[in-house]
């Protein structure tokens, strides 16, 4: 399941900072409001964390060089920014 990054329109938000990550099926509609503060949010990037390429150390380094945020899966429901 892909992880989507959302950023509040008034950034940074007092409650959710510069945004948050939300995981849902690609077929589901994007969030329109922050679940924490209710502010309108925009989806800013799409992360395909299940892509095998991103799990290889070399690719992570390349992804970081390219300016992507790399996440490590630490459990079924949690991701850790690297
Ligand atoms: Zn918020």
PDB file of the backbone (N, CA, C, O) and the ligand in Angstrom, with CONECT records:
HET     ZN  A 101       1
ATOM      1  N   UNK A   1       0.846  -1.193   0.000  1.00  0.00           N
ATOM      2  CA  UNK A   1       0.000   0.000   0.000  1.00  0.00           C
ATOM      3  C   UNK A   1       0.885   1.248   0.000  1.00  0.00           C
ATOM      4  O   UNK A   1       1.799   1.351   0.818  1.00  0.00           O
ATOM      5  N   UNK A   2       0.632   2.175  -0.884  1.00  0.00           N
ATOM      6  CA  UNK A   2       1.509   3.352  -0.961  1.00  0.00           C
ATOM      7  C   UNK A   2       1.296   4.331   0.193  1.00  0.00           C
ATOM      8  O   UNK A   2       0.223   4.388   0.794  1.00  0.00           O
ATOM      9  N   UNK A   3       2.337   5.091   0.481  1.00  0.00           N
ATOM     10  CA  UNK A   3       2.256   6.133   1.502  1.00  0.00           C
ATOM     11  C   UNK A   3       2.162   7.477   0.809  1.00  0.00           C
ATOM     12  O   UNK A   3       2.945   7.780  -0.092  1.00  0.00           O
ATOM     13  N   UNK A   4       1.216   8.268   1.227  1.00  0.00           N
ATOM     14  CA  UNK A   4       1.042   9.589   0.640  1.00  0.00           C
ATOM     15  C   UNK A   4       1.420  10.649   1.654  1.00  0.00           C
ATOM     16  O   UNK A   4       1.112  10.535   2.841  1.00  0.00           O
ATOM     17  N   UNK A   5       2.093  11.682   1.170  1.00  0.00           N
ATOM     18  CA  UNK A   5       2.499  12.782   2.024  1.00  0.00           C
ATOM     19  C   UNK A   5       1.520  13.926   1.826  1.00  0.00           C
ATOM     20  O   UNK A   5       1.220  14.319   0.699  1.00  0.00           O
ATOM     21  N   UNK A   6       1.030  14.450   2.935  1.00  0.00           N
ATOM     22  CA  UNK A   6       0.099  15.575   2.863  1.00  0.00           C
ATOM     23  C   UNK A   6       0.702  16.771   3.563  1.00  0.00           C
ATOM     24  O   UNK A   6       1.360  16.634   4.594  1.00  0.00           O
ATOM     25  N   UNK A   7       0.474  17.948   2.999  1.00  0.00           N
ATOM     26  CA  UNK A   7       0.945  19.183   3.616  1.00  0.00           C
ATOM     27  C   UNK A   7      -0.232  20.114   3.812  1.00  0.00           C
ATOM     28  O   UNK A   7      -1.053  20.275   2.908  1.00  0.00           O
ATOM     29  N   UNK A   8      -0.328  20.743   5.000  1.00  0.00           N
ATOM     30  CA  UNK A   8      -1.421  21.681   5.251  1.00  0.00           C
ATOM     31  C   UNK A   8      -1.250  22.940   4.402  1.00  0.00           C
ATOM     32  O   UNK A   8      -0.123  23.320   4.082  1.00  0.00           O
ATOM     33  N   UNK A   9      -2.351  23.589   4.036  1.00  0.00           N
ATOM     34  CA  UNK A   9      -2.256  24.795   3.216  1.00  0.00           C
ATOM     35  C   UNK A   9      -1.578  25.920   3.992  1.00  0.00           C
ATOM     36  O   UNK A   9      -0.830  26.713   3.421  1.00  0.00           O
ATOM     37  N   UNK A  10      -1.847  25.987   5.313  1.00  0.00           N
ATOM     38  CA  UNK A  10      -1.140  26.952   6.148  1.00  0.00           C
ATOM     39  C   UNK A  10      -0.026  26.199   6.859  1.00  0.00           C
ATOM     40  O   UNK A  10      -0.242  25.536   7.873  1.00  0.00           O
ATOM     41  N   UNK A  11       1.150  26.318   6.308  1.00  0.00           N
ATOM     42  CA  UNK A  11       2.264  25.512   6.759  1.00  0.00           C
ATOM     43  C   UNK A  11       3.271  26.393   7.500  1.00  0.00           C
ATOM     44  O   UNK A  11       3.542  27.478   6.987  1.00  0.00           O
ATOM     45  N   UNK A  12       3.849  26.045   8.641  1.00  0.00           N
ATOM     46  CA  UNK A  12       3.560  24.795   9.353  1.00  0.00           C
ATOM     47  C   UNK A  12       2.311  24.885  10.205  1.00  0.00           C
ATOM     48  O   UNK A  12       1.932  25.954  10.683  1.00  0.00           O
ATOM     49  N   UNK A  13       1.685  23.741  10.381  1.00  0.00           N
ATOM     50  CA  UNK A  13       0.482  23.639  11.205  1.00  0.00           C
ATOM     51  C   UNK A  13       0.894  23.443  12.660  1.00  0.00           C
ATOM     52  O   UNK A  13       1.869  22.747  12.945  1.00  0.00           O
ATOM     53  N   UNK A  14       0.147  24.059  13.585  1.00  0.00           N
ATOM     54  CA  UNK A  14       0.486  23.924  15.007  1.00  0.00           C
ATOM     55  C   UNK A  14       0.369  22.480  15.475  1.00  0.00           C
ATOM     56  O   UNK A  14       1.082  22.054  16.384  1.00  0.00           O
ATOM     57  N   UNK A  15      -0.522  21.739  14.856  1.00  0.00           N
ATOM     58  CA  UNK A  15      -0.763  20.372  15.321  1.00  0.00           C
ATOM     59  C   UNK A  15       0.007  19.326  14.524  1.00  0.00           C
ATOM     60  O   UNK A  15       0.525  18.365  15.092  1.00  0.00           O
ATOM     61  N   UNK A  16       0.081  19.510  13.225  1.00  0.00           N
ATOM     62  CA  UNK A  16       0.711  18.460  12.419  1.00  0.00           C
ATOM     63  C   UNK A  16       1.993  18.928  11.748  1.00  0.00           C
ATOM     64  O   UNK A  16       2.536  18.223  10.897  1.00  0.00           O
ATOM     65  N   UNK A  17       2.482  20.104  12.116  1.00  0.00           N
ATOM     66  CA  UNK A  17       3.770  20.554  11.609  1.00  0.00           C
ATOM     67  C   UNK A  17       3.731  20.850  10.120  1.00  0.00           C
ATOM     68  O   UNK A  17       2.836  21.540   9.633  1.00  0.00           O
ATOM     69  N   UNK A  18       4.716  20.319   9.403  1.00  0.00           N
ATOM     70  CA  UNK A  18       4.799  20.584   7.972  1.00  0.00           C
ATOM     71  C   UNK A  18       4.082  19.526   7.160  1.00  0.00           C
ATOM     72  O   UNK A  18       4.229  19.476   5.939  1.00  0.00           O
ATOM     73  N   UNK A  19       3.315  18.686   7.817  1.00  0.00           N
ATOM     74  CA  UNK A  19       2.558  17.683   7.091  1.00  0.00           C
ATOM     75  C   UNK A  19       2.612  16.348   7.793  1.00  0.00           C
ATOM     76  O   UNK A  19       3.158  16.225   8.889  1.00  0.00           O
ATOM     77  N   UNK A  20       2.046  15.364   7.157  1.00  0.00           N
ATOM     78  CA  UNK A  20       1.987  14.033   7.747  1.00  0.00           C
ATOM     79  C   UNK A  20       1.906  13.026   6.630  1.00  0.00           C
ATOM     80  O   UNK A  20       1.625  13.362   5.480  1.00  0.00           O
ATOM     81  N   UNK A  21       2.157  11.778   6.989  1.00  0.00           N
ATOM     82  CA  UNK A  21       2.094  10.699   6.014  1.00  0.00           C
ATOM     83  C   UNK A  21       0.850   9.871   6.279  1.00  0.00           C
ATOM     84  O   UNK A  21       0.496   9.578   7.421  1.00  0.00           O
ATOM     85  N   UNK A  22       0.209   9.508   5.199  1.00  0.00           N
ATOM     86  CA  UNK A  22      -1.008   8.721   5.337  1.00  0.00           C
ATOM     87  C   UNK A  22      -0.962   7.591   4.326  1.00  0.00           C
ATOM     88  O   UNK A  22      -0.698   7.796   3.142  1.00  0.00           O
ATOM     89  N   UNK A  23      -1.228   6.388   4.829  1.00  0.00           N
ATOM     90  CA  UNK A  23      -1.144   5.221   3.977  1.00  0.00           C
ATOM     91  C   UNK A  23      -2.541   4.762   3.604  1.00  0.00           C
ATOM     92  O   UNK A  23      -3.366   4.504   4.480  1.00  0.00           O
ATOM     93  N   UNK A  24      -2.806   4.661   2.338  1.00  0.00           N
ATOM     94  CA  UNK A  24      -4.085   4.110   1.899  1.00  0.00           C
ATOM     95  C   UNK A  24      -3.950   3.592   0.488  1.00  0.00           C
ATOM     96  O   UNK A  24      -2.974   3.875  -0.207  1.00  0.00           O
ATOM     97  N   UNK A  25      -4.934   2.837   0.079  1.00  0.00           N
ATOM     98  CA  UNK A  25      -4.917   2.272  -1.265  1.00  0.00           C
ATOM     99  C   UNK A  25      -4.941   3.372  -2.316  1.00  0.00           C
ATOM    100  O   UNK A  25      -5.558   4.419  -2.120  1.00  0.00           O
ATOM    101  N   UNK A  26      -4.261   3.124  -3.435  1.00  0.00           N
ATOM    102  CA  UNK A  26      -4.231   4.109  -4.508  1.00  0.00           C
ATOM    103  C   UNK A  26      -5.630   4.386  -5.050  1.00  0.00           C
ATOM    104  O   UNK A  26      -5.906   5.467  -5.571  1.00  0.00           O
ATOM    105  N   UNK A  27      -6.504   3.394  -4.919  1.00  0.00           N
ATOM    106  CA  UNK A  27      -7.858   3.564  -5.449  1.00  0.00           C
ATOM    107  C   UNK A  27      -8.733   4.421  -4.540  1.00  0.00           C
ATOM    108  O   UNK A  27      -9.793   4.896  -4.950  1.00  0.00           O
ATOM    109  N   UNK A  28      -8.277   4.616  -3.295  1.00  0.00           N
ATOM    110  CA  UNK A  28      -9.067   5.452  -2.389  1.00  0.00           C
ATOM    111  C   UNK A  28      -8.835   6.923  -2.686  1.00  0.00           C
ATOM    112  O   UNK A  28      -7.755   7.298  -3.145  1.00  0.00           O
ATOM    113  N   UNK A  29      -9.830   7.763  -2.431  1.00  0.00           N
ATOM    114  CA  UNK A  29      -9.654   9.190  -2.696  1.00  0.00           C
ATOM    115  C   UNK A  29      -8.640   9.808  -1.745  1.00  0.00           C
ATOM    116  O   UNK A  29      -8.480   9.347  -0.615  1.00  0.00           O
ATOM    117  N   UNK A  30      -7.957  10.854  -2.201  1.00  0.00           N
ATOM    118  CA  UNK A  30      -6.984  11.542  -1.364  1.00  0.00           C
ATOM    119  C   UNK A  30      -7.694  12.246  -0.224  1.00  0.00           C
ATOM    120  O   UNK A  30      -8.854  12.639  -0.343  1.00  0.00           O
ATOM    121  N   UNK A  31      -6.976  12.401   0.894  1.00  0.00           N
ATOM    122  CA  UNK A  31      -7.523  13.168   2.012  1.00  0.00           C
ATOM    123  C   UNK A  31      -7.669  14.626   1.590  1.00  0.00           C
ATOM    124  O   UNK A  31      -6.831  15.154   0.859  1.00  0.00           O
ATOM    125  N   UNK A  32      -8.721  15.261   2.046  1.00  0.00           N
ATOM    126  CA  UNK A  32      -8.884  16.681   1.756  1.00  0.00           C
ATOM    127  C   UNK A  32      -8.675  17.523   2.993  1.00  0.00           C
ATOM    128  O   UNK A  32      -8.489  18.736   2.893  1.00  0.00           O
ATOM    129  N   UNK A  33      -8.703  16.892   4.175  1.00  0.00           N
ATOM    130  CA  UNK A  33      -8.518  17.627   5.422  1.00  0.00           C
ATOM    131  C   UNK A  33      -7.628  16.844   6.359  1.00  0.00           C
ATOM    132  O   UNK A  33      -7.623  15.613   6.365  1.00  0.00           O
ATOM    133  N   UNK A  34      -6.867  17.592   7.160  1.00  0.00           N
ATOM    134  CA  UNK A  34      -5.987  16.974   8.152  1.00  0.00           C
ATOM    135  C   UNK A  34      -6.828  16.274   9.211  1.00  0.00           C
ATOM    136  O   UNK A  34      -7.719  16.897   9.789  1.00  0.00           O
ATOM    137  N   UNK A  35      -6.566  14.980   9.484  1.00  0.00           N
ATOM    138  CA  UNK A  35      -7.347  14.276  10.505  1.00  0.00           C
ATOM    139  C   UNK A  35      -7.066  14.803  11.910  1.00  0.00           C
ATOM    140  O   UNK A  35      -7.847  14.560  12.830  1.00  0.00           O
ATOM    141  N   UNK A  36      -5.962  15.519  12.081  1.00  0.00           N
ATOM    142  CA  UNK A  36      -5.607  16.047  13.399  1.00  0.00           C
ATOM    143  C   UNK A  36      -6.266  17.397  13.656  1.00  0.00           C
ATOM    144  O   UNK A  36      -6.860  17.611  14.713  1.00  0.00           O
ATOM    145  N   UNK A  37      -6.163  18.310  12.689  1.00  0.00           N
ATOM    146  CA  UNK A  37      -6.637  19.675  12.936  1.00  0.00           C
ATOM    147  C   UNK A  37      -7.785  20.087  12.022  1.00  0.00           C
ATOM    148  O   UNK A  37      -8.404  21.128  12.244  1.00  0.00           O
ATOM    149  N   UNK A  38      -8.078  19.289  11.000  1.00  0.00           N
ATOM    150  CA  UNK A  38      -9.192  19.600  10.127  1.00  0.00           C
ATOM    151  C   UNK A  38      -8.883  20.599   9.026  1.00  0.00           C
ATOM    152  O   UNK A  38      -9.757  20.956   8.235  1.00  0.00           O
ATOM    153  N   UNK A  39      -7.629  21.051   8.978  1.00  0.00           N
ATOM    154  CA  UNK A  39      -7.234  22.008   7.958  1.00  0.00           C
ATOM    155  C   UNK A  39      -7.159  21.343   6.579  1.00  0.00           C
ATOM    156  O   UNK A  39      -6.877  20.150   6.462  1.00  0.00           O
ATOM    157  N   UNK A  40      -7.415  22.136   5.549  1.00  0.00           N
ATOM    158  CA  UNK A  40      -7.290  21.622   4.189  1.00  0.00           C
ATOM    159  C   UNK A  40      -5.845  21.214   3.905  1.00  0.00           C
ATOM    160  O   UNK A  40      -4.910  21.946   4.230  1.00  0.00           O
ATOM    161  N   UNK A  41      -5.674  20.050   3.301  1.00  0.00           N
ATOM    162  CA  UNK A  41      -4.331  19.565   2.990  1.00  0.00           C
ATOM    163  C   UNK A  41      -4.217  19.239   1.505  1.00  0.00           C
ATOM    164  O   UNK A  41      -5.202  18.944   0.828  1.00  0.00           O
ATOM    165  N   UNK A  42      -2.989  19.302   1.030  1.00  0.00           N
ATOM    166  CA  UNK A  42      -2.693  18.914  -0.339  1.00  0.00           C
ATOM    167  C   UNK A  42      -1.773  17.703  -0.333  1.00  0.00           C
ATOM    168  O   UNK A  42      -0.851  17.621   0.479  1.00  0.00           O
ATOM    169  N   UNK A  43      -2.024  16.768  -1.236  1.00  0.00           N
ATOM    170  CA  UNK A  43      -1.136  15.614  -1.351  1.00  0.00           C
ATOM    171  C   UNK A  43       0.091  16.055  -2.131  1.00  0.00           C
ATOM    172  O   UNK A  43      -0.034  16.572  -3.242  1.00  0.00           O
ATOM    173  N   UNK A  44       1.267  15.859  -1.566  1.00  0.00           N
ATOM    174  CA  UNK A  44       2.458  16.411  -2.185  1.00  0.00           C
ATOM    175  C   UNK A  44       3.346  15.396  -2.889  1.00  0.00           C
ATOM    176  O   UNK A  44       3.952  15.727  -3.908  1.00  0.00           O
ATOM    177  N   UNK A  45       3.442  14.194  -2.391  1.00  0.00           N
ATOM    178  CA  UNK A  45       4.255  13.195  -3.092  1.00  0.00           C
ATOM    179  C   UNK A  45       3.626  11.831  -2.934  1.00  0.00           C
ATOM    180  O   UNK A  45       2.792  11.610  -2.055  1.00  0.00           O
ATOM    181  N   UNK A  46       4.029  10.934  -3.781  1.00  0.00           N
ATOM    182  CA  UNK A  46       3.573   9.558  -3.676  1.00  0.00           C
ATOM    183  C   UNK A  46       4.793   8.683  -3.443  1.00  0.00           C
ATOM    184  O   UNK A  46       5.746   8.700  -4.222  1.00  0.00           O
ATOM    185  N   UNK A  47       4.748   7.920  -2.361  1.00  0.00           N
ATOM    186  CA  UNK A  47       5.862   7.030  -2.038  1.00  0.00           C
ATOM    187  C   UNK A  47       5.416   5.591  -2.237  1.00  0.00           C
ATOM    188  O   UNK A  47       4.449   5.143  -1.622  1.00  0.00           O
ATOM    189  N   UNK A  48       6.111   4.881  -3.084  1.00  0.00           N
ATOM    190  CA  UNK A  48       5.815   3.468  -3.248  1.00  0.00           C
ATOM    191  C   UNK A  48       6.802   2.684  -2.401  1.00  0.00           C
ATOM    192  O   UNK A  48       7.830   2.224  -2.897  1.00  0.00           O
ATOM    193  N   UNK A  49       6.482   2.532  -1.105  1.00  0.00           N
ATOM    194  CA  UNK A  49       7.434   1.917  -0.173  1.00  0.00           C
ATOM    195  C   UNK A  49       7.635   0.439  -0.432  1.00  0.00           C
ATOM    196  O   UNK A  49       8.622  -0.143   0.017  1.00  0.00           O
ATOM    197  N   UNK A  50       6.708  -0.174  -1.153  1.00  0.00           N
ATOM    198  CA  UNK A  50       6.855  -1.601  -1.399  1.00  0.00           C
ATOM    199  C   UNK A  50       7.721  -1.904  -2.620  1.00  0.00           C
ATOM    200  O   UNK A  50       7.944  -3.067  -2.954  1.00  0.00           O
ATOM    201  N   UNK A  51       8.203  -0.865  -3.276  1.00  0.00           N
ATOM    202  CA  UNK A  51       9.049  -1.075  -4.441  1.00  0.00           C
ATOM    203  C   UNK A  51      10.381  -1.679  -4.017  1.00  0.00           C
ATOM    204  O   UNK A  51      11.098  -1.074  -3.220  1.00  0.00           O
ATOM    205  N   UNK A  52      10.727  -2.840  -4.522  1.00  0.00           N
ATOM    206  CA  UNK A  52      11.970  -3.494  -4.096  1.00  0.00           C
ATOM    207  C   UNK A  52      13.207  -2.624  -4.277  1.00  0.00           C
ATOM    208  O   UNK A  52      14.138  -2.693  -3.475  1.00  0.00           O
ATOM    209  N   UNK A  53      13.224  -1.810  -5.319  1.00  0.00           N
ATOM    210  CA  UNK A  53      14.387  -0.968  -5.570  1.00  0.00           C
ATOM    211  C   UNK A  53      14.715  -0.091  -4.366  1.00  0.00           C
ATOM    212  O   UNK A  53      15.886   0.104  -4.041  1.00  0.00           O
ATOM    213  N   UNK A  54      13.685   0.442  -3.699  1.00  0.00           N
ATOM    214  CA  UNK A  54      13.917   1.348  -2.575  1.00  0.00           C
ATOM    215  C   UNK A  54      14.478   0.628  -1.354  1.00  0.00           C
ATOM    216  O   UNK A  54      15.001   1.268  -0.441  1.00  0.00           O
ATOM    217  N   UNK A  55      14.372  -0.692  -1.332  1.00  0.00           N
ATOM    218  CA  UNK A  55      14.877  -1.432  -0.181  1.00  0.00           C
ATOM    219  C   UNK A  55      16.364  -1.742  -0.308  1.00  0.00           C
ATOM    220  O   UNK A  55      17.003  -2.120   0.673  1.00  0.00           O
ATOM    221  N   UNK A  56      16.917  -1.587  -1.504  1.00  0.00           N
ATOM    222  CA  UNK A  56      18.341  -1.824  -1.691  1.00  0.00           C
ATOM    223  C   UNK A  56      19.122  -0.598  -1.236  1.00  0.00           C
ATOM    224  O   UNK A  56      18.757   0.527  -1.577  1.00  0.00           O
ATOM    225  N   UNK A  57      20.211  -0.803  -0.458  1.00  0.00           N
ATOM    226  CA  UNK A  57      20.976   0.336   0.085  1.00  0.00           C
ATOM    227  C   UNK A  57      21.412   1.336  -0.979  1.00  0.00           C
ATOM    228  O   UNK A  57      21.313   2.546  -0.776  1.00  0.00           O
ATOM    229  N   UNK A  58      21.893   0.834  -2.107  1.00  0.00           N
ATOM    230  CA  UNK A  58      22.341   1.741  -3.165  1.00  0.00           C
ATOM    231  C   UNK A  58      21.202   2.630  -3.657  1.00  0.00           C
ATOM    232  O   UNK A  58      21.389   3.826  -3.879  1.00  0.00           O
ATOM    233  N   UNK A  59      20.046   2.046  -3.820  1.00  0.00           N
ATOM    234  CA  UNK A  59      18.919   2.807  -4.331  1.00  0.00           C
ATOM    235  C   UNK A  59      18.443   3.840  -3.320  1.00  0.00           C
ATOM    236  O   UNK A  59      18.000   4.925  -3.697  1.00  0.00           O
ATOM    237  N   UNK A  60      18.535   3.501  -2.022  1.00  0.00           N
ATOM    238  CA  UNK A  60      18.151   4.464  -0.995  1.00  0.00           C
ATOM    239  C   UNK A  60      19.065   5.681  -1.071  1.00  0.00           C
ATOM    240  O   UNK A  60      18.610   6.823  -1.002  1.00  0.00           O
ATOM    241  N   UNK A  61      20.371   5.417  -1.216  1.00  0.00           N
ATOM    242  CA  UNK A  61      21.315   6.526  -1.322  1.00  0.00           C
ATOM    243  C   UNK A  61      20.996   7.375  -2.546  1.00  0.00           C
ATOM    244  O   UNK A  61      21.022   8.605  -2.487  1.00  0.00           O
ATOM    245  N   UNK A  62      20.699   6.714  -3.642  1.00  0.00           N
ATOM    246  CA  UNK A  62      20.372   7.456  -4.868  1.00  0.00           C
ATOM    247  C   UNK A  62      19.076   8.235  -4.702  1.00  0.00           C
ATOM    248  O   UNK A  62      18.953   9.366  -5.171  1.00  0.00           O
ATOM    249  N   UNK A  63      18.122   7.625  -4.037  1.00  0.00           N
ATOM    250  CA  UNK A  63      16.843   8.309  -3.816  1.00  0.00           C
ATOM    251  C   UNK A  63      17.061   9.557  -2.969  1.00  0.00           C
ATOM    252  O   UNK A  63      16.480  10.608  -3.238  1.00  0.00           O
ATOM    253  N   UNK A  64      17.907   9.433  -1.937  1.00  0.00           N
ATOM    254  CA  UNK A  64      18.186  10.591  -1.090  1.00  0.00           C
ATOM    255  C   UNK A  64      18.886  11.683  -1.883  1.00  0.00           C
ATOM    256  O   UNK A  64      18.580  12.868  -1.748  1.00  0.00           O
ATOM    257  N   UNK A  65      19.842  11.256  -2.719  1.00  0.00           N
ATOM    258  CA  UNK A  65      20.548  12.225  -3.557  1.00  0.00           C
ATOM    259  C   UNK A  65      19.575  12.957  -4.466  1.00  0.00           C
ATOM    260  O   UNK A  65      19.735  14.145  -4.746  1.00  0.00           O
ATOM    261  N   UNK A  66      18.571  12.234  -4.917  1.00  0.00           N
ATOM    262  CA  UNK A  66      17.600  12.827  -5.827  1.00  0.00           C
ATOM    263  C   UNK A  66      16.576  13.679  -5.082  1.00  0.00           C
ATOM    264  O   UNK A  66      15.687  14.274  -5.692  1.00  0.00           O
ATOM    265  N   UNK A  67      16.715  13.733  -3.739  1.00  0.00           N
ATOM    266  CA  UNK A  67      15.841  14.592  -2.960  1.00  0.00           C
ATOM    267  C   UNK A  67      14.602  13.921  -2.427  1.00  0.00           C
ATOM    268  O   UNK A  67      13.707  14.588  -1.908  1.00  0.00           O
ATOM    269  N   UNK A  68      14.535  12.601  -2.546  1.00  0.00           N
ATOM    270  CA  UNK A  68      13.378  11.889  -2.032  1.00  0.00           C
ATOM    271  C   UNK A  68      13.562  11.580  -0.553  1.00  0.00           C
ATOM    272  O   UNK A  68      14.686  11.405  -0.083  1.00  0.00           O
ATOM    273  N   UNK A  69      12.485  11.515   0.157  1.00  0.00           N
ATOM    274  CA  UNK A  69      12.515  11.059   1.540  1.00  0.00           C
ATOM    275  C   UNK A  69      12.367   9.550   1.526  1.00  0.00           C
ATOM    276  O   UNK A  69      11.458   9.004   0.900  1.00  0.00           O
ATOM    277  N   UNK A  70      13.272   8.887   2.225  1.00  0.00           N
ATOM    278  CA  UNK A  70      13.271   7.430   2.217  1.00  0.00           C
ATOM    279  C   UNK A  70      12.713   6.913   3.530  1.00  0.00           C
ATOM    280  O   UNK A  70      13.095   7.368   4.608  1.00  0.00           O
ATOM    281  N   UNK A  71      11.812   5.965   3.424  1.00  0.00           N
ATOM    282  CA  UNK A  71      11.192   5.411   4.615  1.00  0.00           C
ATOM    283  C   UNK A  71      11.589   3.957   4.800  1.00  0.00           C
ATOM    284  O   UNK A  71      11.749   3.209   3.835  1.00  0.00           O
ATOM    285  N   UNK A  72      11.745   3.575   6.053  1.00  0.00           N
ATOM    286  CA  UNK A  72      11.999   2.179   6.376  1.00  0.00           C
ATOM    287  C   UNK A  72      10.774   1.643   7.094  1.00  0.00           C
ATOM    288  O   UNK A  72      10.257   2.273   8.017  1.00  0.00           O
ATOM    289  N   UNK A  73      10.319   0.487   6.670  1.00  0.00           N
ATOM    290  CA  UNK A  73       9.157  -0.122   7.314  1.00  0.00           C
ATOM    291  C   UNK A  73       9.615  -0.746   8.630  1.00  0.00           C
ATOM    292  O   UNK A  73      10.460  -1.642   8.627  1.00  0.00           O
ATOM    293  N   UNK A  74       9.066  -0.283   9.759  1.00  0.00           N
ATOM    294  CA  UNK A  74       9.455  -0.858  11.045  1.00  0.00           C
ATOM    295  C   UNK A  74       8.388  -1.777  11.602  1.00  0.00           C
ATOM    296  O   UNK A  74       8.650  -2.541  12.532  1.00  0.00           O
ATOM    297  N   UNK A  75       7.194  -1.715  11.049  1.00  0.00           N
ATOM    298  CA  UNK A  75       6.168  -2.693  11.388  1.00  0.00           C
ATOM    299  C   UNK A  75       5.112  -2.618  10.299  1.00  0.00           C
ATOM    300  O   UNK A  75       5.273  -1.883   9.324  1.00  0.00           O
ATOM    301  N   UNK A  76       4.039  -3.369  10.459  1.00  0.00           N
ATOM    302  CA  UNK A  76       2.999  -3.352   9.435  1.00  0.00           C
ATOM    303  C   UNK A  76       2.332  -1.992   9.328  1.00  0.00           C
ATOM    304  O   UNK A  76       1.786  -1.647   8.280  1.00  0.00           O
ATOM    305  N   UNK A  77       2.373  -1.224  10.398  1.00  0.00           N
ATOM    306  CA  UNK A  77       1.638   0.038  10.387  1.00  0.00           C
ATOM    307  C   UNK A  77       2.535   1.255  10.542  1.00  0.00           C
ATOM    308  O   UNK A  77       2.053   2.385  10.452  1.00  0.00           O
ATOM    309  N   UNK A  78       3.830   1.054  10.773  1.00  0.00           N
ATOM    310  CA  UNK A  78       4.695   2.201  11.023  1.00  0.00           C
ATOM    311  C   UNK A  78       5.825   2.283  10.010  1.00  0.00           C
ATOM    312  O   UNK A  78       6.374   1.279   9.557  1.00  0.00           O
ATOM    313  N   UNK A  79       6.150   3.537   9.673  1.00  0.00           N
ATOM    314  CA  UNK A  79       7.288   3.789   8.811  1.00  0.00           C
ATOM    315  C   UNK A  79       8.225   4.744   9.540  1.00  0.00           C
ATOM    316  O   UNK A  79       7.785   5.585  10.324  1.00  0.00           O
ATOM    317  N   UNK A  80       9.492   4.606   9.279  1.00  0.00           N
ATOM    318  CA  UNK A  80      10.477   5.457   9.911  1.00  0.00           C
ATOM    319  C   UNK A  80      11.234   6.197   8.820  1.00  0.00           C
ATOM    320  O   UNK A  80      11.722   5.585   7.870  1.00  0.00           O
ATOM    321  N   UNK A  81      11.332   7.510   8.956  1.00  0.00           N
ATOM    322  CA  UNK A  81      12.083   8.274   7.973  1.00  0.00           C
ATOM    323  C   UNK A  81      13.574   8.018   8.186  1.00  0.00           C
ATOM    324  O   UNK A  81      14.045   8.028   9.323  1.00  0.00           O
ATOM    325  N   UNK A  82      14.303   7.792   7.128  1.00  0.00           N
ATOM    326  CA  UNK A  82      15.734   7.491   7.275  1.00  0.00           C
ATOM    327  C   UNK A  82      16.588   8.712   7.013  1.00  0.00           C
ATOM    328  O   UNK A  82      17.814   8.637   7.093  1.00  0.00           O
TER     329      UNK A  82
HETATM  330 ZN    ZN A 101      -2.837  19.835  10.970  1.00  0.00          ZN
END
